[in-house]
């Protein structure tokens, strides 16, 4: 297996980034990859109305979004 980075597509913004852990991260619980820019920009939660695709993805996998914070945004899973 090579440690050479490859191009991954961010689930939230759909832009390409070098993965798997170079400029982004894989969210195991959600079976998705996100770029560092989206992860950093949404550090305090993911607004569901701006990322309804994420909600649909989680529902299609039989997952419920993690608890919503005070703003009503979806919290990132903790490992």
C-alpha positions as CSV (number, residue, x, y, z in Angstrom):
1,X,0.0,0.0,0.0
2,X,1.3,3.4,-0.9
3,X,1.3,6.5,1.3
4,X,1.2,8.6,-1.8
5,X,-1.8,11.1,-1.7
6,X,-4.6,10.7,-4.1
7,X,-7.4,13.0,-5.2
8,X,-10.5,12.8,-3.0
9,X,-13.8,14.7,-3.4
10,X,-15.2,16.7,-0.5
11,X,-18.7,15.5,0.4
12,X,-19.8,19.0,1.5
13,X,-18.4,21.3,-1.2
14,X,-17.7,18.7,-3.9
15,X,-14.2,20.2,-4.6
16,X,-11.3,17.9,-5.1
17,X,-8.5,17.7,-2.5
18,X,-5.4,15.5,-1.8
19,X,-6.5,12.7,0.5
20,X,-6.9,10.7,2.4
21,X,-5.4,12.8,5.3
22,X,-3.3,15.4,3.6
23,X,-5.8,18.2,3.1
24,X,-8.9,16.6,4.6
25,X,-10.3,13.8,6.7
26,X,-12.4,10.8,6.4
27,X,-15.4,10.7,8.7
28,X,-15.8,7.0,9.5
29,X,-19.2,7.3,11.2
30,X,-20.6,9.0,8.1
31,X,-18.6,7.2,5.5
32,X,-17.7,10.5,3.9
33,X,-14.6,12.6,3.2
34,X,-14.4,16.3,3.8
35,X,-11.7,18.8,2.9
36,X,-9.8,20.7,5.5
37,X,-11.4,24.0,4.4
38,X,-15.0,22.7,5.0
39,X,-14.0,21.0,8.2
40,X,-12.4,24.2,9.5
41,X,-15.1,26.5,8.3
42,X,-17.7,24.4,10.0
43,X,-15.8,23.8,13.3
44,X,-18.8,24.8,15.3
45,X,-21.3,22.6,13.5
46,X,-22.8,22.0,10.0
47,X,-25.9,24.1,9.1
48,X,-28.3,21.4,7.8
49,X,-30.2,23.9,5.6
50,X,-26.9,24.6,3.7
51,X,-25.9,20.9,3.5
52,X,-29.2,19.0,3.1
53,X,-27.3,16.5,1.0
54,X,-25.5,15.4,4.2
55,X,-28.8,14.9,6.0
56,X,-30.1,12.8,3.1
57,X,-26.9,10.8,3.0
58,X,-27.1,10.0,6.7
59,X,-30.7,9.0,6.4
60,X,-30.0,6.7,3.4
61,X,-27.4,4.9,5.6
62,X,-29.9,4.6,8.4
63,X,-28.0,7.0,10.6
64,X,-29.4,10.0,12.4
65,X,-27.4,13.1,12.5
66,X,-25.5,13.6,15.7
67,X,-27.0,15.9,18.2
68,X,-27.7,19.4,17.1
69,X,-26.0,22.1,19.0
70,X,-27.5,25.3,20.4
71,X,-27.6,26.9,16.9
72,X,-29.4,23.9,15.5
73,X,-26.4,22.7,13.5
74,X,-25.1,19.2,13.2
75,X,-22.1,18.4,15.4
76,X,-19.2,16.6,14.0
77,X,-18.9,13.1,15.3
78,X,-16.3,12.5,17.9
79,X,-14.2,9.5,16.7
